[in-house]
Amino acid sequence: MPEPTFLLVILVLIFASLGGFIAKKLKAQPLIGYLISGVVLGSLFPQASSISKLSEIGIILLLFSLGLELSFSKLIKVFKTAFLGGILQIILFSLVSYSFFLKIGFNPTTSIIFALSFSLSSTAVVVKILADRGETETQHGRIMSGWLLVQDLAVIPIVIFINSLGGGGGWVSQSLGSFLKAFYVIASAILLGRSVVPFVFHKIAAVGSRELLVISALGFSGMVAYLTSLLGISPALGAFLAGLVISESIENHAVLGEVRPLKDLFVAIFFVTLGFFIIPSVLIHNFWLVLVIFAFTIIVKTIINFLVIQILGHRGKTAVSASMGLSQVGEFSFVIFSQSLLKELISPKDISIVTGAVLLTIIITPYLFKNSVFFWKYLKKITQKILWLNKYFAGGVFKDVEASELINHIIICGYGRVGGWVGRALTETKTPFIIIDSSSDVVSNLKKSGFPVIYGDPAEPEVLEAAGIKTAKAVVVAIPDRISQEILISHVQTVAPGVKIISRVHLDEDWERLKTLKVDKIVQPEFEAAIAITRSLFNSMGKPKEEIAERIKSLRISRSLK
């Protein structure tokens, strides 16, 4: 007869699979399905909570994978760019929400834990939204990605702090002691990461055994996690540091690829077992409280995000889209809940209440982000007569260029890789042009180089007017944001129908969309790369130039007919 524990594990996997499947069919995040599966399974089989210890493996693998995906060089880069904004957002929201949780009846310790947890946003949700909409490389996409990385890193000190709360004695001295120990461990990890561990893993990889590489990586992660636990620090920190150290080796991607399926398995188990502690009757009884926490989180977090982004120097659509896109509570909050539950700092009742609110924020975020442009336009419209307020919703600063000076010029919207090459070609041919970019760093560097540039969102009519759209010869749309593309193209076609529009696209559906908008010229870099590769292949095969030209022409015709 199979052991009862074995049967319970099978049940957890079956329920996780079913819950994840239903969630995906409803276009929701799988973790929602996992949590609900845990609630149902825990109600049907109360003894299932006996395997909740397996969830600790999920946390360790989750933090280990996070460390693998980072590197010391990437961390330094983040510190230079997104660190200020990400940390400021966490501090401000935690302070405000701490008072809020106290007001609605939670004790001080629980309020601290919830305030810190709710300050974090969901990497899984936001990354998927940006990828699905093709907005990863937009200005708001870069801001959101940078903040998420900082917030993911912030989980480590938060977990250390929470462990100190459960250590007895004064929490200040406990926290200080934990952080000093953590500093010692991190310093040791950095030394190992720069020398010993990458060398060892390179030797292991040289044997040519994938299994040995993965086993060694997991063994190293478990060992470091155990050592940190002996020091009285969360094993999650040890797992993260192990991943961070291995990330310095050239084998980090291979390890990550092999570990990810195992991580996904145990993370699913983690969320299902967390669902065991969610009490449906508590959720029903405290329904209005759940809604209050949900509404507070979405509204206040959006406002604080918006204010911090303004401090960083971003305006208009960029600020509104990024602040609304980061308004949810993230999956790492559940890691904090789990650690707090183990330390008996919070009760299953409290977890049930806040989990309901967290799930609502995750569900609503895609719809909020989808409509962020509508909200931006509405806010800009209703604040038109309030100049001090309207400036925060306007697209940027553009006083240093006079439109009257611009005639028969080219407007380059977005100065990334595509826009940069176009600008270089125009410079070499002495063709007059002006650049619009929503990155203050890009604008600052261009100004230092003597380029004519406007800081602002190209989708803003005011910014286009400042760039002399009515007297321009052509507009190059090199921004990846499809919504901004549509707004920009529509405005140009309305106020300057004689101006030629040349736009880049990334996805095939974007090609079709711009064809519908009757853009003069559509360029898809991936398609042009395919053309270049095809031409090179035919040349290497000794095909006549006439035949090659005919084949290329045929490809372009078939592409235009799609």
N, C-alpha and C positions, 0 to 999 in steps of 0.2 A: 504493500500500500504506500502511495506517495505521502511524504511528510506534509502536515498541514501548512507549514510555512511555504513550501514549494507551490502548493495549490493557490495560496494567497498571492504569491508573486505572479503566477499565471493570470489570476483574476485582475490584478493591477494592470498588467500589460494589455489584456483584452479590453478592459474599460478605457485605458489610455488611448488605444488604437481607435476605438469607437468614438470617444469624445473628440479626439483630434480630427477624425474624418468628418464628423458633423460640423465642427467649427470651420474647417476649410471649405466645406460645401456652402456654409453661410457667409463665407468670405471674412471670417473672424480669425484672430490669432489662435494657434493650437493650444497655447497655455490656458486659454479660457475653457476649452473643451476638457483639458486635463484636470483643472480644478473642479469643474462641475462633475466630472466622472468620479473624482475623489469624494465629493459630497454624497453622491448616490451610492457608491460602493461602501463608504463608511456607515451609511444608514442601513444598508442591507446586511452588511457583515461587520459588526462592531469590532470583531477580533482582528480585522485587517490592520488596525492601528499598530499591531505588534511588529510589523515590518517597516515602521516609519524610520528606523535606523538606516535603512538603505538610502534614504534621501540625503544623508550626509555625504555619501559617495557622489551624488549628483552635484552638490554644492562644490565639493573639491574639484571635480572634473570641469565644472563651469568656470571656476576661478583659474584653474590651470590653463584652460583654453583661452581665457581672456589674456593671461600673461603671454601665451604663445603668439597671439595675434599682435602683440605690441613689441617694441624694442626700445632700448635706451635712447637711440637717436630719434625715434618717433615721439617719445615722451618729451624730449628736449624741444622738439618742434611745436608740440602742443602747448608747452609752457610759454612759448613765445607768442602764440596766437590766441588760443581759446581758453587758456588757464584763467585769466582775469575774469572774463565774462562768466564762465562756468562756475567758478568758486563763488563769485559775488551773487549769482543767482541762488545757489544752494544756501548761502548764509542768510540772505534777505528773506527767502521763502520760509526757511526753517524758523526764523525769529517770529515772523507773522503767524505762521501756522501753529507754533507752540502755544501762543496766546489763545488761538482759536480752539485748539483741542482741550486746553484747560477750561475755557468758558463753557464747552458743551459737556463737561462732566468727567473727563479722564484725569487720572492722577498725574503728578509732575513727571515721573519716570516714563510712564506710558506716552505722555504727550511729547516728550523729547524724542522717543523712538519713532513715533508716527510722524513728527515734524521732519526729521531727517530722512525717513523713508519716502515721504511724499514729495520731497524736493527733487528726487531722481526721476528722470524720464525714461521711456522705453526705447532702447536701441533697436530691438527686433521690430517694433511697430514702425518707428520713424524711417529706418533704413529701407524697409519694404515699401512704404508709401513713396519715398523719394525715387526708388528704383522703378516702381510701377509707373510713375508719372514722368520719368526721365528728367528729374530735377536734382540729381545728386551733385552735379557740377555747377549748379546755380549758386549765386551769392548766399541766398538763404539756406540752400542745401549744405554749403560748406560751413556756415555758422552752426547749423544744427548738428552736423557730424562732429565738429570740434567739441561742442558742448557735451555731447553724448560720451565722447571718449573721456573727457575730464570727469563726468559724473560716474562712469564705470570705475574709474580709478578711485573716486571718492568712497566707493563701497568699502575699500580696505580700511582706511582710518575710522569709518563709521562702525564697522564690525569690531575693530579693536576697542573703540570707545564703549560699545555695548557690552563687550566682555568684561570691561572694567567695572561697569555698573553692577554686574552680578557677582563681584568679587568680595563684597562685604567691606566694611570700613568706609572712610571718606572717599567719595567718588572722584574728587579732584586728585588726591594722591594716587589713587588706583589708576586713573587715566594717565597721569604723568609717568608712573612706573611702566605701564603697558606701552606707551609711546616710546619711552627710552629703550625698552627691550626691542620694540619693533625697529627702531632706528639702527640698533646694533645688528639685527638680523638682515635688514635691507642693505646696510653697508657691506656686510659679509657676502651677500648675494651679488652685489655689484662687482666685487673683487673676483668672485668665482665666475661670474658671467663674462668677464673680460678675458679670462685666461683658461682656467682649468676645465670647466664643464664643456665648452665648445670643442676643445681638443679631444676630450674623452668621447663625446658623441660622434665626432668625426671618425675616430678610430672604430667605434662600434658600427657605424654606417658602412665603413670600408669592407666589412665582412660580407656585405651583400644580403643580409637577412632583414626583411621588413619586420618580421615578428620580433626579432631580438631588439630592434630599434624601439619599437612601441613598448615592449615589456620593460626595457631599460628606462624609458621616459616616464612611464607610469610608476615604476618602482622608485625612481628618483623623486617624483612628485609626492608619493606617499611618505617617503622617508623625511622629506623636508616638512611636510604637513605635520607629521608625528613629532618632529623635533620642536617645531614652534608651539605645539600643544603642551609639550613638557615645560616650556618656558612660560606657560600660562597665557599664551597668545593664541588667537583663533587659528585652527588648522587651515582655514580658507586663505589666510595671509601666506602661509607656507606654500600652499598649492599655487597661488598666484606668482610668488617669487620663483618657484621652480620653473613655471612656464616662461617667465620673463628671462630667466637665465638661459634656458634652452633656445629662446628666440634669437639669441646672439650667435647661434651656430647656423651653418648653411643648411642644416637638416631640419630646421624648424617647420618649414612648409610640409615636408614629408610626414613629420610627427603629427602635425595638426590634422592633415588629411586622414590619417589612420585613427586618430583619437576621436575625431568629431562624431562618427556614428555611435561610439560608446558613450560619449558625452550626451548626445541627444537621447539615448535610451535612459540613462540615469536621471537626466534633467526631467524627462517626462514622468518618471517614477517620483521624483521630488515634488512636482506640482500635484500629482495625484494624492500622495501621502499628506501634503499640506491641506488638501481638500477634506481629509478625515477630520480636521479640527474645526471646520466651518459648520456651524449649527444652523440648519435652515430655519428653525423656529425663532432663533435670535434675529435673523435677517428680516423675517416677516414682522416680528414684534417691533423692530427698530427701523422699519421701512423709511419713515420720514427723516430719521437721523442719517441714514445712509445717503438719502437724496441731498440733505444739507451739506454733508461732507463732500459729496461729488460736485455740487454746484460751487462751493467755496474753492475747491481745488482748481477746477477749470477756469473760473473767473479770475481769482487772485493770482494763480500761477501765470496766466496769460498776461496780466497787467505787469507783474514783476519782470517776466521775460522781456516784455516790450520796453520797459524802462531801462533795463540793463543793456539791451541792444542799442537803445538810443545813446547811452553813455559811450558805447563802443564806436559810435559815429554813423550808424546805419539808419536810414529813414524809409518812409513809404511802404511799398508792397513787401520789400525785403523784411522789414521789422515786423509787420503784421503777420506775414506767412510763417516766419520762424517762431514767433512767440506763440501762435496758435498751434503750430505743429508739435511743440514741446510741452503742451499743457497737460498731457496724461501722466500717470504714475507708472514707473517701469517695473520690469520683471525682477530686478535686483532688490526691490522693496520686499519681495517675498523671502529672499535670502536673509534679510535683516529680521523679518518677522520670525522666521524659523530659528535663527540664533537667539532671539529674545525669548522665544517660547521654551527653548532648551534651558535657558537661564532662569525660567519662571518669572520673567520681568513683565510679561503680558499674559492675559488669559485667552483661552479659545473663544470666549464670548467677544472680547475686544477684536480679535483677529477676524471673526465672522463679520462684524460690523464694517471694519475698514476694507476688508477684501471685497465686499459688495461694491463699495465706492470706487475702489481701484479698477475693478472690472468694467464699471460704467465709463470711467475715463478712457480706458483702452478701446472700448467699443465705439465711443463717440468721436474720438480724435480723427479718424480718416474722413469723416463727414465735415468736421470743422475745417480741416486743412483744405479739402476740396473746395469749400466755399470761402476761403480766406481772402481771395481777390474781391469777391462781392462785399465782404465786410470792410475791406480796405477802401473800396470806392465809396461805400456808404459813409464811412467815418470821415473821409476826405471831403465829401459833399456837405455833411452837416456841420463841419468845422470851418467852412470857407470864410465866414465872417468873424471868426475868432482867430486872428492871425498868429498869436502866440501858441495856440494849440494846433492849428492847421499845419504849421511847419514840420511837426513830427510825422505827419502823414504825407507830406510832399515828397517828391522823389529824390531830392538832393540839393546841392549847392552849385549854382551855375552863374555867378555874377561876373566871373573873370573873362568871359568870352562874349563879345558883341555880335549879335546875329547879323547886323548890317555889314560886317566885315566879311561875311561868308557868302560866296557866289560860285555856282557851278562846282561845288566841292563834293567829296564823298563822305558820308557819315558811316563810321564803323561802330556798330553796336556790340560791345563785348570785345575785350582785348585779351582773349586767351590764346591758345595755340593757333586757331584758325584766324582770328582777327589780327594776331601779331604778324603772321606771314603776309597777310593782305597789306597791313600798314608798312611793312618793309618794302614790298613791291611798289607801293605808291610813293614812298620816300625816294626810292632809286630813280623813279621816272618823273620826280618833281610834280606829281599830281596833288593838288590841294585836298586835304582831308581833315576831319576832326573825329576824335574818339569819344565815345560815351561808355563809361564803365561804372559799375556800382560798388567796386572794391576801392576803399580809400587807400590801401597800400599800393594797388596798381596805379591809381591816379597820381599818387605822390611820386612814385618812381618815374612815371611818364613826364610829369611836370619838370622834374630834375633833369631829364634828358632833352627838354625843350619841345616836346610834342604838344600840339593843341588838344586839350582833353577837357571833358566835362565830367564831374562827379555826379552821378545820379542813376536812376533806373530808366533805361531806354524806353520802357513802356509808359512812362509819364509823359503826357502831352506837353507839359511845361518844359521838360528837359529837351524834347525834340524841337520845340520852338526855339529854345536857346541855342541849339545846334544848327539853326537855319534851315529847317526842313523844307520850307517853301521855296528856297532858292537853291536847293541841293540838286545834284545831277543823279545821284544814286544812293541807296541805303544798303549797307551790308549787314544782314542780321546774323551775327555770329554767336548769339546767346543760346544756351541749350534749353532754357525754360519755355516750354510750349505755350503756356498761358501768356507770358510776356510777349512771345512772338506774335500771337494772334492779336493782342491789344495794339502792339506797335504797328503791325501791317495794316490793321483796320484804320488807325489814325492817319498813317501816311497816305493811304488810298483815299481818305476823306478830304484832308487839307491840301494834299499835293499829289493829285492823281497822275501828273506827268513825270514824277520821280520814279526811276527804275528801282525795283526791289529784288535783291539777290539774297537768298536765305539758305543756311545750312540746315540739314536735318540729320537725325541719328537713326530713328526707327522707320520702318516701311510705312506704318500707319501715319507717321508725321508727313511723309512724302505725299500721300493721298490727301491729307488735310490741307497742305499748302497748295496743292493743285486746285483744290476746290476754292481756295481763297484767291486764285488767279495771280500767284506770285510770278514775276517775270522770269526768274531763274532759280531753280532749286538744285542744290549741291549736297550730295550725301557722301561724306568722306570715305565711308566703308566701300561704297560702290566704286568710287574713283580708284581706291586701292585695288579692288578686284580687276578693274580695267588695266591698271598698270602691270599687275601680276600676269594677267592674260597676255598682254602684249609682249612681256619679257619671255614668257613660256613659248609663244609662237616664234619669236626671234631665235631662241635657242634651238628650236626644232627645224630651223632653216626655211620657214614658210615665207613666200614672197610678200613684199611690203603691201602690194595691192590687195592680196588675200587677207592680210592682217587688218588693214584698214577697213575692209568690207565686214570682217567679223566683229570688229569693235563697233562699227556703225550699226550692225544688226543688234548687238547687245544694248546699245543706247536706245534704239527704237523700241525694242521689247520692254525696256525699263520704263520708257515714257508712256507706253500703252497700258501699263498695269494700273 
